[in-house]
């Protein structure tokens, strides 16, 4: 199981520093987030941030938790993804969700509407267009929301057959799970009546999702992503907590920290404590701590992947 972390607070310079630190401390991925306007909160463009991270790192996976594609033009996203994938040497992953009306980029402008059904339809069409664009071949597309004629996108992605796509998958909703099964990974969210969608999904539910997927596709190269928070100061407790997820089939654990108490300093401190999936191999003392000026705040609910689920 791999480890990632979301740059949920700080300046754009802090984001780049987090990416460098994460690579140095052995993490597997760093993820930005994608919104346009969250009140007075400082927000940075994810593609610009990922480009900066690409040239400052060599190994780690880069992406966003999650890209909100329904308010973006698919052909522009195709060019952005190809640019970052080539710039990073093939390290981009594209986690996607629906977005929501907490973002002024949906709810308070005249170019986009926040209705969930519309966002769902536009997301699916956007993913279809991305797959065609990444092929490097000329294509036409005729959908309900998007039409295109004789488009060709070069260069092709470094990653083949395509840049990996993860979609937010809401258990037990068949349509949501089937969308994930069609692509390369699922960001698992529990929307069952007895579930808690804004909390970390339980390991037994992850096992259920893996079993559902395995009946419908080969999952050898399929990612099952879990978001949560661990206490890096207690590696033994982290190992105990994550082991059931490993056994359930999760392939990524992503530290997703939101709230007014989260700062660039606290994120860099957590990064310096080392990735949670290596907790069983670390001493309780952990590595030396790393400090940066504390700037920025997170939003406690709006940007978690559960908010992007069906």
C-alpha positions, 0 to 999 in steps of 0.5 A: 500500500502506498502513501500520499498526502494532500497539500490542504493548506499553505501558499503555492511555495509551501505546496512545492516545499511539501512535494520536495519534502514528501519525496525526501521522506519516502512518501509515494504521492502528493496531491493538490485540490481543485476549486475556483473560489471558496469565499476568502480562502486562498486557492491556487490553480492545480495545474500550475501547482502540479507543473511546479511540483513536477520540476522540483521532484523526480519520483513521487506521483502527482495529482489532485484530490480531486479534479472537478472536471464538469466545469472544465472544457475537456479539450483544455483538460486534455492539453493540461494532463498531457503537459503535466504527464510529459513534464513529470516524466509520467507521474500524473494521476487524475482523480476525479469527482463531481465538484459541488455548489460550495465552489463559486466556480459552480454556484455563483457564475453564469457559465456553469450550473451546480445540478448534480445530474448535469455534473455527472453527465459532463464528467462522464463525457469529459473522461471519454474525450480524455481517453480519445485525446490521449490516444494521439489519433484523430477523433470526433465526439458527439455527446449530449454536452460536448461535440468535437470534430477532427481533433488530434492531441500530441504528444501522447502521454508518457504513461501507456495505455493512458494516464491513470484515472481514479473516480470517487466511488460511492458504495453501494451505488451501482452507477458510481461503482461501475464508473470506477470499474471502467477506469483505473482506480476508485476513491472509496466512499461509504454512502450506505445507510449505515455508513459515514461518508464524511469519515474514513471508510471502514476496512470491511467496506473496502473489502466489499468494494474490492470483491464487487470490483473483482467480479466485474474486472481484473483488479491486478493493476487497479487502485483502491484509494482510502483517505484518512488521518494518522498520528505520525508520532505513534508509528505502532498505532498507525501500523495497527490502524492501516493493516486491516486496510492493507488486508482488505485490498487498499493500494493507497492511503492518502492523508487528507487533513482539513480544518482551521487547525491545519497549516503548512507547518503542521503538514510539513511536520506530518510529512517529516514523520514519514509515510504511514504505510512505512510505520511498521518499519520505523522507530517510535521516535521517527525522523527529525521534524521539519518546519515552515511558516504557518499559512492558510487554512483548510475547509473542514467538509467541502473538499473531501472526496465524499463531497464529490460522490453520488 
